[in-house]
Amino acid sequence: MPDDPNLPPLRQQQETRAREELAARVEAEQQTTREFQTPEEMLRIDAARTPLPDSLEPRLAESMKATPGPKRSWWRSWLGH
């Protein structure tokens, strides 16, 4: 994004600095090597960063309909709840 000549010089400097900082953060994040304690931690972080395709939601909902619910716990059965 080129600098806008209509902006005051201070504002141009601020915007340029902000763009440079953002670019540096993105580059640092891409180059950072991360060590995970467990495979589950890696999967959680990957899932949080990866957007799901829109076509996946209806398929997942359909799949969940066919999945049986959790079994009734033994203590609920024993107490009659």
N, CA, C and O atoms as a CHARMM CRD file, in Angstrom:
* protein
*
  324
    1    1 MET  N      0.85200  -1.16400   0.00000 PROA 1      0.00000
    2    1 MET  CA     0.00000   0.00000   0.00000 PROA 1      0.00000
    3    1 MET  C      0.89800   1.22700   0.00000 PROA 1      0.00000
    4    1 MET  O      1.64600   1.42800   0.95600 PROA 1      0.00000
    5    2 PRO  N      0.85000   2.05900  -1.04700 PROA 2      0.00000
    6    2 PRO  CA     1.70900   3.22900  -1.10600 PROA 2      0.00000
    7    2 PRO  C      1.26000   4.28500  -0.11500 PROA 2      0.00000
    8    2 PRO  O      0.10200   4.32400   0.29900 PROA 2      0.00000
    9    3 ASP  N      2.21600   5.15500   0.26100 PROA 3      0.00000
   10    3 ASP  CA     1.89000   6.24000   1.18000 PROA 3      0.00000
   11    3 ASP  C      0.95800   7.22400   0.50200 PROA 3      0.00000
   12    3 ASP  O      1.10800   7.51400  -0.68500 PROA 3      0.00000
   13    4 ASP  N     -0.01000   7.74200   1.25700 PROA 4      0.00000
   14    4 ASP  CA    -0.96600   8.72000   0.75600 PROA 4      0.00000
   15    4 ASP  C     -0.33100  10.09900   0.85700 PROA 4      0.00000
   16    4 ASP  O     -0.02500  10.54100   1.96500 PROA 4      0.00000
   17    5 PRO  N     -0.11800  10.80300  -0.26900 PROA 5      0.00000
   18    5 PRO  CA     0.53200  12.11500  -0.21400 PROA 5      0.00000
   19    5 PRO  C     -0.31600  13.16900   0.49000 PROA 5      0.00000
   20    5 PRO  O      0.20200  14.22300   0.85700 PROA 5      0.00000
   21    6 ASN  N     -1.61500  12.90500   0.68700 PROA 6      0.00000
   22    6 ASN  CA    -2.48300  13.88400   1.34000 PROA 6      0.00000
   23    6 ASN  C     -2.37200  13.85300   2.86100 PROA 6      0.00000
   24    6 ASN  O     -2.85600  14.76700   3.52900 PROA 6      0.00000
   25    7 LEU  N     -1.74400  12.81800   3.42100 PROA 7      0.00000
   26    7 LEU  CA    -1.60100  12.71100   4.86900 PROA 7      0.00000
   27    7 LEU  C     -0.45500  13.58800   5.35000 PROA 7      0.00000
   28    7 LEU  O      0.53100  13.77800   4.63800 PROA 7      0.00000
   29    8 PRO  N     -0.58800  14.13000   6.57800 PROA 8      0.00000
   30    8 PRO  CA     0.53000  14.89400   7.13800 PROA 8      0.00000
   31    8 PRO  C      1.74400  13.98300   7.31100 PROA 8      0.00000
   32    8 PRO  O      1.58800  12.77100   7.46200 PROA 8      0.00000
   33    9 PRO  N      2.96500  14.55800   7.29100 PROA 9      0.00000
   34    9 PRO  CA     4.17700  13.73200   7.38900 PROA 9      0.00000
   35    9 PRO  C      4.22000  12.85500   8.63400 PROA 9      0.00000
   36    9 PRO  O      4.66900  11.71200   8.55500 PROA 9      0.00000
   37   10 LEU  N      3.76900  13.35200   9.77100 PROA 10     0.00000
   38   10 LEU  CA     3.79800  12.54800  10.99700 PROA 10     0.00000
   39   10 LEU  C      2.89500  11.33700  10.85000 PROA 10     0.00000
   40   10 LEU  O      3.26700  10.23400  11.25200 PROA 10     0.00000
   41   11 ARG  N      1.73300  11.52500  10.28700 PROA 11     0.00000
   42   11 ARG  CA     0.79000  10.42300  10.08500 PROA 11     0.00000
   43   11 ARG  C      1.37200   9.39400   9.11400 PROA 11     0.00000
   44   11 ARG  O      1.21100   8.19000   9.31500 PROA 11     0.00000
   45   12 GLN  N      2.05100   9.86700   8.05900 PROA 12     0.00000
   46   12 GLN  CA     2.68800   8.95800   7.11100 PROA 12     0.00000
   47   12 GLN  C      3.75100   8.12500   7.81100 PROA 12     0.00000
   48   12 GLN  O      3.86100   6.92300   7.56800 PROA 12     0.00000
   49   13 GLN  N      4.53200   8.75700   8.67700 PROA 13     0.00000
   50   13 GLN  CA     5.57400   8.03400   9.41500 PROA 13     0.00000
   51   13 GLN  C      4.95500   6.98300  10.32700 PROA 13     0.00000
   52   13 GLN  O      5.46200   5.86500  10.42700 PROA 13     0.00000
   53   14 GLN  N      3.85200   7.34300  10.99600 PROA 14     0.00000
   54   14 GLN  CA     3.18800   6.39400  11.89100 PROA 14     0.00000
   55   14 GLN  C      2.65900   5.19500  11.11000 PROA 14     0.00000
   56   14 GLN  O      2.83200   4.05400  11.53900 PROA 14     0.00000
   57   15 GLU  N      2.02800   5.43500   9.98800 PROA 15     0.00000
   58   15 GLU  CA     1.49600   4.34500   9.18200 PROA 15     0.00000
   59   15 GLU  C      2.61400   3.47000   8.62300 PROA 15     0.00000
   60   15 GLU  O      2.50000   2.24500   8.60000 PROA 15     0.00000
   61   16 THR  N      3.68600   4.10500   8.17800 PROA 16     0.00000
   62   16 THR  CA     4.82200   3.33900   7.66500 PROA 16     0.00000
   63   16 THR  C      5.41600   2.48000   8.77100 PROA 16     0.00000
   64   16 THR  O      5.72100   1.30900   8.54200 PROA 16     0.00000
   65   17 ARG  N      5.58600   3.03600   9.96000 PROA 17     0.00000
   66   17 ARG  CA     6.13200   2.28800  11.08800 PROA 17     0.00000
   67   17 ARG  C      5.21600   1.12100  11.45800 PROA 17     0.00000
   68   17 ARG  O      5.68900   0.02000  11.73900 PROA 17     0.00000
   69   18 ALA  N      3.90400   1.36600  11.45900 PROA 18     0.00000
   70   18 ALA  CA     2.94600   0.30900  11.80200 PROA 18     0.00000
   71   18 ALA  C      3.01100  -0.83200  10.78200 PROA 18     0.00000
   72   18 ALA  O      2.97300  -2.00400  11.15800 PROA 18     0.00000
   73   19 ARG  N      3.10900  -0.49200   9.50100 PROA 19     0.00000
   74   19 ARG  CA     3.21500  -1.53100   8.46400 PROA 19     0.00000
   75   19 ARG  C      4.50500  -2.32300   8.61600 PROA 19     0.00000
   76   19 ARG  O      4.51100  -3.54300   8.45600 PROA 19     0.00000
   77   20 GLU  N      5.60400  -1.62500   8.92600 PROA 20     0.00000
   78   20 GLU  CA     6.88600  -2.31900   9.10000 PROA 20     0.00000
   79   20 GLU  C      6.84800  -3.25100  10.31100 PROA 20     0.00000
   80   20 GLU  O      7.37100  -4.36400  10.25700 PROA 20     0.00000
   81   21 GLU  N      6.22900  -2.79400  11.40500 PROA 21     0.00000
   82   21 GLU  CA     6.12200  -3.63200  12.60000 PROA 21     0.00000
   83   21 GLU  C      5.26700  -4.87000  12.32300 PROA 21     0.00000
   84   21 GLU  O      5.60500  -5.97100  12.75600 PROA 21     0.00000
   85   22 LEU  N      4.17500  -4.68700  11.61000 PROA 22     0.00000
   86   22 LEU  CA     3.31500  -5.81200  11.26800 PROA 22     0.00000
   87   22 LEU  C      4.06400  -6.80600  10.39000 PROA 22     0.00000
   88   22 LEU  O      3.98600  -8.01300  10.61500 PROA 22     0.00000
   89   23 ALA  N      4.77700  -6.31400   9.40500 PROA 23     0.00000
   90   23 ALA  CA     5.53800  -7.19900   8.53000 PROA 23     0.00000
   91   23 ALA  C      6.60600  -7.95900   9.31600 PROA 23     0.00000
   92   23 ALA  O      6.83800  -9.14100   9.06400 PROA 23     0.00000
   93   24 ALA  N      7.25200  -7.28600  10.26000 PROA 24     0.00000
   94   24 ALA  CA     8.27800  -7.94200  11.07300 PROA 24     0.00000
   95   24 ALA  C      7.66300  -9.02500  11.95600 PROA 24     0.00000
   96   24 ALA  O      8.23700 -10.10300  12.10800 PROA 24     0.00000
   97   25 ARG  N      6.48700  -8.73800  12.54400 PROA 25     0.00000
   98   25 ARG  CA     5.82700  -9.73800  13.38500 PROA 25     0.00000
   99   25 ARG  C      5.41300 -10.96100  12.57600 PROA 25     0.00000
  100   25 ARG  O      5.59500 -12.09600  13.01700 PROA 25     0.00000
  101   26 VAL  N      4.85700 -10.72600  11.39200 PROA 26     0.00000
  102   26 VAL  CA     4.43300 -11.83400  10.53800 PROA 26     0.00000
  103   26 VAL  C      5.64000 -12.67500  10.15000 PROA 26     0.00000
  104   26 VAL  O      5.58300 -13.90300  10.19600 PROA 26     0.00000
  105   27 GLU  N      6.74000 -12.01500   9.76400 PROA 27     0.00000
  106   27 GLU  CA     7.94400 -12.74700   9.38100 PROA 27     0.00000
  107   27 GLU  C      8.51300 -13.53300  10.56300 PROA 27     0.00000
  108   27 GLU  O      8.93200 -14.67900  10.40100 PROA 27     0.00000
  109   28 ALA  N      8.53000 -12.92600  11.74200 PROA 28     0.00000
  110   28 ALA  CA     9.04700 -13.61200  12.92700 PROA 28     0.00000
  111   28 ALA  C      8.18200 -14.81700  13.26400 PROA 28     0.00000
  112   28 ALA  O      8.70300 -15.86800  13.64000 PROA 28     0.00000
  113   29 GLU  N      6.87200 -14.67700  13.13400 PROA 29     0.00000
  114   29 GLU  CA     5.96900 -15.79400  13.43400 PROA 29     0.00000
  115   29 GLU  C      6.18900 -16.93900  12.45100 PROA 29     0.00000
  116   29 GLU  O      6.13800 -18.10900  12.83000 PROA 29     0.00000
  117   30 GLN  N      6.43000 -16.60100  11.20900 PROA 30     0.00000
  118   30 GLN  CA     6.64700 -17.63800  10.20200 PROA 30     0.00000
  119   30 GLN  C      7.97000 -18.35600  10.42500 PROA 30     0.00000
  120   30 GLN  O      8.09200 -19.53600  10.09700 PROA 30     0.00000
  121   31 GLN  N      8.96400 -17.66400  10.97800 PROA 31     0.00000
  122   31 GLN  CA    10.27900 -18.25700  11.14600 PROA 31     0.00000
  123   31 GLN  C     10.45900 -18.91700  12.51200 PROA 31     0.00000
  124   31 GLN  O     11.43200 -19.64000  12.72400 PROA 31     0.00000
  125   32 THR  N      9.54200 -18.67900  13.42600 PROA 32     0.00000
  126   32 THR  CA     9.67400 -19.22300  14.76800 PROA 32     0.00000
  127   32 THR  C      9.42500 -20.72800  14.76000 PROA 32     0.00000
  128   32 THR  O      8.41900 -21.20600  14.23500 PROA 32     0.00000
  129   33 THR  N     10.35400 -21.45500  15.34700 PROA 33     0.00000
  130   33 THR  CA    10.18400 -22.89100  15.50500 PROA 33     0.00000
  131   33 THR  C      9.59300 -23.12200  16.87800 PROA 33     0.00000
  132   33 THR  O     10.08500 -22.59000  17.87300 PROA 33     0.00000
  133   34 ARG  N      8.55400 -23.90300  16.92900 PROA 34     0.00000
  134   34 ARG  CA     7.88200 -24.13500  18.20000 PROA 34     0.00000
  135   34 ARG  C      8.00000 -25.59800  18.57600 PROA 34     0.00000
  136   34 ARG  O      7.82300 -26.48300  17.73800 PROA 34     0.00000
  137   35 GLU  N      8.29800 -25.84400  19.83300 PROA 35     0.00000
  138   35 GLU  CA     8.37400 -27.20700  20.33000 PROA 35     0.00000
  139   35 GLU  C      7.13700 -27.46500  21.18200 PROA 35     0.00000
  140   35 GLU  O      6.81900 -26.68800  22.08200 PROA 35     0.00000
  141   36 PHE  N      6.45300 -28.54700  20.89500 PROA 36     0.00000
  142   36 PHE  CA     5.23400 -28.88700  21.60800 PROA 36     0.00000
  143   36 PHE  C      5.52200 -29.96500  22.63500 PROA 36     0.00000
  144   36 PHE  O      6.34600 -30.85200  22.41100 PROA 36     0.00000
  145   37 GLN  N      4.83600 -29.88100  23.76400 PROA 37     0.00000
  146   37 GLN  CA     5.01200 -30.86800  24.82300 PROA 37     0.00000
  147   37 GLN  C      4.32500 -32.18400  24.47400 PROA 37     0.00000
  148   37 GLN  O      4.82200 -33.25800  24.81100 PROA 37     0.00000
  149   38 THR  N      3.18600 -32.09600  23.80000 PROA 38     0.00000
  150   38 THR  CA     2.43300 -33.29300  23.44600 PROA 38     0.00000
  151   38 THR  C      1.86800 -33.13500  22.02800 PROA 38     0.00000
  152   38 THR  O      1.73900 -32.01300  21.53700 PROA 38     0.00000
  153   39 PRO  N      1.53400 -34.23600  21.37900 PROA 39     0.00000
  154   39 PRO  CA     0.88100 -34.13800  20.07100 PROA 39     0.00000
  155   39 PRO  C     -0.47700 -33.42900  20.16400 PROA 39     0.00000
  156   39 PRO  O     -0.88300 -32.72800  19.23600 PROA 39     0.00000
  157   40 GLU  N     -1.16900 -33.61700  21.28500 PROA 40     0.00000
  158   40 GLU  CA    -2.47500 -32.97100  21.45500 PROA 40     0.00000
  159   40 GLU  C     -2.33400 -31.45400  21.46400 PROA 40     0.00000
  160   40 GLU  O     -3.17600 -30.74700  20.91000 PROA 40     0.00000
  161   41 GLU  N     -1.26900 -30.94800  22.09500 PROA 41     0.00000
  162   41 GLU  CA    -1.03400 -29.50200  22.11900 PROA 41     0.00000
  163   41 GLU  C     -0.82100 -28.98600  20.69800 PROA 41     0.00000
  164   41 GLU  O     -1.35400 -27.93800  20.33200 PROA 41     0.00000
  165   42 MET  N     -0.05300 -29.71000  19.90400 PROA 42     0.00000
  166   42 MET  CA     0.18500 -29.32500  18.52200 PROA 42     0.00000
  167   42 MET  C     -1.12900 -29.28400  17.74200 PROA 42     0.00000
  168   42 MET  O     -1.37000 -28.35100  16.97600 PROA 42     0.00000
  169   43 LEU  N     -1.97300 -30.29000  17.93400 PROA 43     0.00000
  170   43 LEU  CA    -3.25100 -30.34000  17.22000 PROA 43     0.00000
  171   43 LEU  C     -4.17500 -29.20800  17.64500 PROA 43     0.00000
  172   43 LEU  O     -4.85500 -28.61700  16.80600 PROA 43     0.00000
  173   44 ARG  N     -4.20800 -28.89500  18.95300 PROA 44     0.00000
  174   44 ARG  CA    -5.05500 -27.79000  19.43100 PROA 44     0.00000
  175   44 ARG  C     -4.62800 -26.46900  18.81100 PROA 44     0.00000
  176   44 ARG  O     -5.47200 -25.69900  18.35200 PROA 44     0.00000
  177   45 ILE  N     -3.33500 -26.19800  18.79200 PROA 45     0.00000
  178   45 ILE  CA    -2.84500 -24.93100  18.24100 PROA 45     0.00000
  179   45 ILE  C     -3.08700 -24.88100  16.74000 PROA 45     0.00000
  180   45 ILE  O     -3.47900 -23.84300  16.20800 PROA 45     0.00000
  181   46 ASP  N     -2.85800 -25.98300  16.06100 PROA 46     0.00000
  182   46 ASP  CA    -3.10700 -26.02600  14.62100 PROA 46     0.00000
  183   46 ASP  C     -4.58300 -25.80700  14.32100 PROA 46     0.00000
  184   46 ASP  O     -4.92500 -25.08600  13.38400 PROA 46     0.00000
  185   47 ALA  N     -5.45400 -26.42000  15.10400 PROA 47     0.00000
  186   47 ALA  CA    -6.89700 -26.26600  14.88900 PROA 47     0.00000
  187   47 ALA  C     -7.33700 -24.82400  15.12400 PROA 47     0.00000
  188   47 ALA  O     -8.22200 -24.32100  14.43200 PROA 47     0.00000
  189   48 ALA  N     -6.72200 -24.16400  16.09500 PROA 48     0.00000
  190   48 ALA  CA    -7.08000 -22.77800  16.38300 PROA 48     0.00000
  191   48 ALA  C     -6.64200 -21.84300  15.25300 PROA 48     0.00000
  192   48 ALA  O     -7.28200 -20.81800  15.02300 PROA 48     0.00000
  193   49 ARG  N     -5.57700 -22.17700  14.55600 PROA 49     0.00000
  194   49 ARG  CA    -5.04300 -21.31600  13.50000 PROA 49     0.00000
  195   49 ARG  C     -5.58700 -21.63900  12.11600 PROA 49     0.00000
  196   49 ARG  O     -5.49200 -20.80600  11.21500 PROA 49     0.00000
  197   50 THR  N     -6.14900 -22.81000  11.92500 PROA 50     0.00000
  198   50 THR  CA    -6.56900 -23.24700  10.60000 PROA 50     0.00000
  199   50 THR  C     -8.07800 -23.08700  10.43700 PROA 50     0.00000
  200   50 THR  O     -8.84700 -23.72200  11.15900 PROA 50     0.00000
  201   51 PRO  N     -8.50600 -22.25000   9.50300 PROA 51     0.00000
  202   51 PRO  CA    -9.94900 -22.11200   9.27500 PROA 51     0.00000
  203   51 PRO  C    -10.50500 -23.35000   8.57600 PROA 51     0.00000
  204   51 PRO  O     -9.84500 -23.94900   7.72800 PROA 51     0.00000
  205   52 LEU  N    -11.71800 -23.71800   8.94400 PROA 52     0.00000
  206   52 LEU  CA   -12.36400 -24.87800   8.33100 PROA 52     0.00000
  207   52 LEU  C    -13.13500 -24.44800   7.09000 PROA 52     0.00000
  208   52 LEU  O    -13.68600 -23.34700   7.05800 PROA 52     0.00000
  209   53 PRO  N    -13.18200 -25.29500   6.07600 PROA 53     0.00000
  210   53 PRO  CA   -13.98100 -24.96900   4.88500 PROA 53     0.00000
  211   53 PRO  C    -15.46800 -24.92400   5.23700 PROA 53     0.00000
  212   53 PRO  O    -15.93400 -25.66300   6.10500 PROA 53     0.00000
  213   54 ASP  N    -16.20100 -24.05100   4.55800 PROA 54     0.00000
  214   54 ASP  CA   -17.64200 -23.91100   4.80900 PROA 54     0.00000
  215   54 ASP  C    -18.39500 -25.21500   4.53600 PROA 54     0.00000
  216   54 ASP  O    -19.41100 -25.48800   5.17500 PROA 54     0.00000
  217   55 SER  N    -17.91300 -26.00400   3.60800 PROA 55     0.00000
  218   55 SER  CA   -18.61400 -27.23900   3.25900 PROA 55     0.00000
  219   55 SER  C    -18.49600 -28.29900   4.34600 PROA 55     0.00000
  220   55 SER  O    -19.21400 -29.29800   4.30900 PROA 55     0.00000
  221   56 LEU  N    -17.61500 -28.10400   5.30300 PROA 56     0.00000
  222   56 LEU  CA   -17.39800 -29.10900   6.33400 PROA 56     0.00000
  223   56 LEU  C    -18.48900 -29.10000   7.41100 PROA 56     0.00000
  224   56 LEU  O    -18.82100 -30.15300   7.95500 PROA 56     0.00000
  225   57 GLU  N    -19.04600 -27.93800   7.72300 PROA 57     0.00000
  226   57 GLU  CA   -20.02700 -27.84200   8.80400 PROA 57     0.00000
  227   57 GLU  C    -21.25300 -28.73800   8.60100 PROA 57     0.00000
  228   57 GLU  O    -21.61700 -29.46100   9.52800 PROA 57     0.00000
  229   58 PRO  N    -21.90500 -28.72500   7.43800 PROA 58     0.00000
  230   58 PRO  CA   -23.06500 -29.61400   7.26600 PROA 58     0.00000
  231   58 PRO  C    -22.68100 -31.09100   7.34000 PROA 58     0.00000
  232   58 PRO  O    -23.43700 -31.90400   7.87100 PROA 58     0.00000
  233   59 ARG  N    -21.52000 -31.43400   6.81400 PROA 59     0.00000
  234   59 ARG  CA   -21.08600 -32.83100   6.86500 PROA 59     0.00000
  235   59 ARG  C    -20.82300 -33.26100   8.30000 PROA 59     0.00000
  236   59 ARG  O    -21.15700 -34.38300   8.68400 PROA 59     0.00000
  237   60 LEU  N    -20.23100 -32.38200   9.09200 PROA 60     0.00000
  238   60 LEU  CA   -19.95700 -32.69000  10.49200 PROA 60     0.00000
  239   60 LEU  C    -21.26200 -32.83000  11.27900 PROA 60     0.00000
  240   60 LEU  O    -21.39300 -33.73700  12.10100 PROA 60     0.00000
  241   61 ALA  N    -22.22600 -31.93700  11.03300 PROA 61     0.00000
  242   61 ALA  CA   -23.52200 -32.01600  11.71700 PROA 61     0.00000
  243   61 ALA  C    -24.22200 -33.33400  11.38600 PROA 61     0.00000
  244   61 ALA  O    -24.79600 -33.97300  12.26800 PROA 61     0.00000
  245   62 GLU  N    -24.17500 -33.73500  10.13100 PROA 62     0.00000
  246   62 GLU  CA   -24.79800 -34.99400   9.71300 PROA 62     0.00000
  247   62 GLU  C    -24.10800 -36.18300  10.38400 PROA 62     0.00000
  248   62 GLU  O    -24.76500 -37.12600  10.82400 PROA 62     0.00000
  249   63 SER  N    -22.80900 -36.12700  10.45500 PROA 63     0.00000
  250   63 SER  CA   -22.05300 -37.20700  11.08600 PROA 63     0.00000
  251   63 SER  C    -22.36700 -37.30000  12.58000 PROA 63     0.00000
  252   63 SER  O    -22.45400 -38.39500  13.13400 PROA 63     0.00000
  253   64 MET  N    -22.53400 -36.15500  13.22000 PROA 64     0.00000
  254   64 MET  CA   -22.81100 -36.13800  14.65800 PROA 64     0.00000
  255   64 MET  C    -24.20700 -36.68700  14.97200 PROA 64     0.00000
  256   64 MET  O    -24.42100 -37.22200  16.06000 PROA 64     0.00000
  257   65 LYS  N    -25.15200 -36.56700  14.05100 PROA 65     0.00000
  258   65 LYS  CA   -26.48500 -37.13000  14.25400 PROA 65     0.00000
  259   65 LYS  C    -26.41600 -38.64700  14.39200 PROA 65     0.00000
  260   65 LYS  O    -27.15500 -39.24500  15.17400 PROA 65     0.00000
  261   66 ALA  N    -25.52300 -39.25900  13.62500 PROA 66     0.00000
  262   66 ALA  CA   -25.41100 -40.71300  13.61700 PROA 66     0.00000
  263   66 ALA  C    -24.56400 -41.23600  14.78700 PROA 66     0.00000
  264   66 ALA  O    -24.53600 -42.44200  15.03400 PROA 66     0.00000
  265   67 THR  N    -23.88900 -40.36000  15.49500 PROA 67     0.00000
  266   67 THR  CA   -23.03200 -40.77800  16.59900 PROA 67     0.00000
  267   67 THR  C    -23.86400 -40.94200  17.86900 PROA 67     0.00000
  268   67 THR  O    -24.57800 -40.01600  18.25300 PROA 67     0.00000
  269   68 PRO  N    -23.78900 -42.09100  18.52400 PROA 68     0.00000
  270   68 PRO  CA   -24.56200 -42.26600  19.75600 PROA 68     0.00000
  271   68 PRO  C    -24.04200 -41.34600  20.86100 PROA 68     0.00000
  272   68 PRO  O    -22.85400 -41.03100  20.91600 PROA 68     0.00000
  273   69 GLY  N    -24.94300 -40.92800  21.72700 PROA 69     0.00000
  274   69 GLY  CA   -24.57600 -40.06600  22.84100 PROA 69     0.00000
  275   69 GLY  C    -23.78700 -40.82500  23.89300 PROA 69     0.00000
  276   69 GLY  O    -23.61100 -42.03800  23.78200 PROA 69     0.00000
  277   70 PRO  N    -23.31500 -40.13100  24.90000 PROA 70     0.00000
  278   70 PRO  CA   -22.54400 -40.81200  25.94800 PROA 70     0.00000
  279   70 PRO  C    -23.43500 -41.76500  26.74400 PROA 70     0.00000
  280   70 PRO  O    -24.63300 -41.53500  26.90900 PROA 70     0.00000
  281   71 LYS  N    -22.82300 -42.82900  27.22600 PROA 71     0.00000
  282   71 LYS  CA   -23.56800 -43.78600  28.03600 PROA 71     0.00000
  283   71 LYS  C    -23.94400 -43.12900  29.36100 PROA 71     0.00000
  284   71 LYS  O    -23.26600 -42.22200  29.84300 PROA 71     0.00000
  285   72 ARG  N    -25.01900 -43.60300  29.92300 PROA 72     0.00000
  286   72 ARG  CA   -25.45000 -43.11100  31.22600 PROA 72     0.00000
  287   72 ARG  C    -24.45900 -43.61500  32.27200 PROA 72     0.00000
  288   72 ARG  O    -24.13000 -44.80100  32.30000 PROA 72     0.00000
  289   73 SER  N    -23.98600 -42.71300  33.12900 PROA 73     0.00000
  290   73 SER  CA   -22.98400 -43.12300  34.10600 PROA 73     0.00000
  291   73 SER  C    -23.58300 -44.10800  35.11000 PROA 73     0.00000
  292   73 SER  O    -24.78300 -44.08600  35.38200 PROA 73     0.00000
  293   74 TRP  N    -22.73300 -44.96000  35.64600 PROA 74     0.00000
  294   74 TRP  CA   -23.19000 -46.02400  36.54700 PROA 74     0.00000
  295   74 TRP  C    -23.86200 -45.45800  37.79400 PROA 74     0.00000
  296   74 TRP  O    -24.82200 -46.03300  38.30600 PROA 74     0.00000
  297   75 TRP  N    -23.35000 -44.32100  38.28000 PROA 75     0.00000
  298   75 TRP  CA   -23.91600 -43.79300  39.51400 PROA 75     0.00000
  299   75 TRP  C    -25.29200 -43.17300  39.28200 PROA 75     0.00000
  300   75 TRP  O    -26.13300 -43.18300  40.18200 PROA 75     0.00000
  301   76 ARG  N    -25.53300 -42.63200  38.07700 PROA 76     0.00000
  302   76 ARG  CA   -26.87300 -42.11300  37.78200 PROA 76     0.00000
  303   76 ARG  C    -27.87500 -43.26700  37.69800 PROA 76     0.00000
  304   76 ARG  O    -28.99800 -43.16800  38.19200 PROA 76     0.00000
  305   77 SER  N    -27.45000 -44.35600  37.06900 PROA 77     0.00000
  306   77 SER  CA   -28.30800 -45.53100  36.97800 PROA 77     0.00000
  307   77 SER  C    -28.60200 -46.09000  38.38800 PROA 77     0.00000
  308   77 SER  O    -29.73300 -46.46000  38.70100 PROA 77     0.00000
  309   78 TRP  N    -27.58100 -46.13700  39.20100 PROA 78     0.00000
  310   78 TRP  CA   -27.70800 -46.68300  40.54900 PROA 78     0.00000
  311   78 TRP  C    -28.61100 -45.80700  41.42200 PROA 78     0.00000
  312   78 TRP  O    -29.38400 -46.31700  42.23300 PROA 78     0.00000
  313   79 LEU  N    -28.50500 -44.45800  41.24700 PROA 79     0.00000
  314   79 LEU  CA   -29.33100 -43.54400  42.04400 PROA 79     0.00000
  315   79 LEU  C    -30.69900 -43.29600  41.40700 PROA 79     0.00000
  316   79 LEU  O    -31.57700 -42.70600  42.03700 PROA 79     0.00000
  317   80 GLY  N    -30.88300 -43.73800  40.17400 PROA 80     0.00000
  318   80 GLY  CA   -32.18100 -43.57600  39.51600 PROA 80     0.00000
  319   80 GLY  C    -32.38100 -42.20000  38.91600 PROA 80     0.00000
  320   80 GLY  O    -33.52100 -41.76200  38.76400 PROA 80     0.00000
  321   81 HSD  N    -31.32200 -41.51500  38.57500 PROA 81     0.00000
  322   81 HSD  CA   -31.44400 -40.17700  37.95000 PROA 81     0.00000
  323   81 HSD  C    -31.48800 -40.27400  36.46200 PROA 81     0.00000
  324   81 HSD  O    -31.58800 -39.25400  35.77900 PROA 81     0.00000
